[in-house]
Amino acid sequence: MAAPQDVHVRICNQEIVKFDLEVKALIQDIRDCSGPLSELTELNTRVKEKFQQLRHRIQELEQSAREQDKESEKQLLLQEVENHKKQMLRKTTKESLAQTSSTITESLMGISRMMSQQVQQSEEAMQTLVSSSRTLLDANEEFKSMSGTIQLGRKLITKYNRRELTDKLLIFLALALFLATVLYIVKKRLFPFL
């Protein structure tokens, strides 16, 4: 029959292997994750939790190793603890890479959102420019129309000015003729002998 210490050591080893596999699976899930940032953050949190559990089990195994009576078993278990610590160190590096990946993904998503906003602002500016261009074209057409009306008005005013001059000249000539006629009649009546 196995001693309770041996059972505890065996359980710790099994749990360490289990957590190790779970961490590897989660890291693979992080690598394969193409979903939203929240999913990546969730996976990252789960990896951290598994690492905490793994550290705790390694510490328990180390404590059990130190409590071993036989020096050979003690050294064997301490060697195993060291191996687990080295593996965990390598996985911690993967965890930090996953964290960096998460941060980079978050930054890229932020940049993507900013670019989307810039594109939207550019579209709005483009719509404003198109609207302004239409307004300017309409105003230009109206000015052309007004220019034609002004040209016609200028011609009419010039024509009326000439007519006015002609009318003044005719009135002056008619008045001169009238006065000449009145003088002629007055002369003939007052001075018939002349």
Long-range contacts (C-beta under 8 A, 24 or more apart in sequence): 5-64, 5-67, 5-68, 8-60, 8-64, 9-61, 9-64, 9-65, 9-77, 12-57, 12-60, 12-61, 12-64, 13-61, 13-80, 15-53, 15-57, 16-54, 16-57, 16-58, 16-61, 16-84, 19-50, 19-53, 19-54, 19-57, 20-54, 20-87, 20-91, 22-50, 23-47, 23-50, 23-51, 23-54, 23-91, 24-91, 26-50, 27-91, 27-94, 27-95, 27-98, 30-98, 30-101, 30-102, 37-102, 37-105, 37-106, 37-109, 40-101, 40-102, 40-105, 41-102, 43-98, 44-98, 44-99, 44-102, 47-95, 47-98, 48-95, 51-88, 51-91, 51-92, 51-95, 54-88, 55-88, 58-84, 58-85, 58-88
